[in-house]
Amino acid sequence: MHDAWPHDALLAWAVESLAARGRQVLGAAVRRAHPWATTLALTVTAQGGEPAPVQVYAKAAAPPFAPEMRLLAVLAALAPHAAPPVLDLLPEHGFALLADGGPTLDLNPSVDGWTSMLLRYAEVQRALTEHPGTLLAAGLPDLRPVQAGRALAELATREDVLVVGEPHGLTDREAREVRALIPRFHAVAARLDTAAMPATVQHDDLQPSNVLADGRLIDWGDASLAHPFASLGTALGAGLQRPGTPGERAVMRDAYLMAFVGRAVGQDELAELREQARLACLLVPAGRILTWLRVPGALEVYPDAVTTWWRRLLAADWRVE
């Protein structure tokens, strides 16, 4: 349970799939290894005008994260600039074969690079606002505001999620404070629902290691159908290692908001978008906690993962105007 998700079958499938495309696998190395997914970097023979062997990537996801493969198919069809090109998919097994998208930003994230990612990502989200049914059919969790508020409220009543008094759980006082916020969860959700911002894909793990240098994204396994601005919770959230000073992050936030609506806005409208972004980020712990709960053996490896999100929730401003 603590090891990489098994990948022997993935390698066999990838070798066969690439052979059908006239490519031979020259070598394979584990690129990422987690209990929820394993990604292999495959060196394959050159083809066409390629001067030397090239790399492709094969990914195997645990069953709770297999919807990522169906989402990749949706992205390839409706927003092909969202992720690296898909070479092959076997969704029923949680397998994907992807072209090399180049380096990620984890070694040297910059404000300019992060801004470019947010602008590209906003365009991806806009392209998918007309397809909520397609996203749900792909298996994405439904975390639109009302559903996210309900999920948080339900999680807040579960002793196995709060783990009060355990070494990596909440204290009695913290658990009471979480439960006292349940009416606020619903109030925030109702306010966002009234705003009627169209739901779309929400990556929910916008960290530098998931962002390619050209702004495309990888690792869509945590994605959901949600308020678009909830993405800012992991892209620019306080306490996270993201590029920029607080002032620069505010500028990046506004650039993203205007890119999502697709036009310049007046000060009153921008203030409303900022408020929706603040409120949408309050509901982000619903998705993050649910994700950790569905990772095979995750809390044995990362025992404080859920508690961290409860404490971020407690530190937030739950004011609803």
Order of alpha helices (4+ residues) and beta strands (2+ residues): alpha-beta-beta-beta-alpha-beta-beta-alpha-alpha-beta-alpha-alpha-alpha-alpha-beta-beta-alpha-alpha-alpha-alpha-alpha-alpha
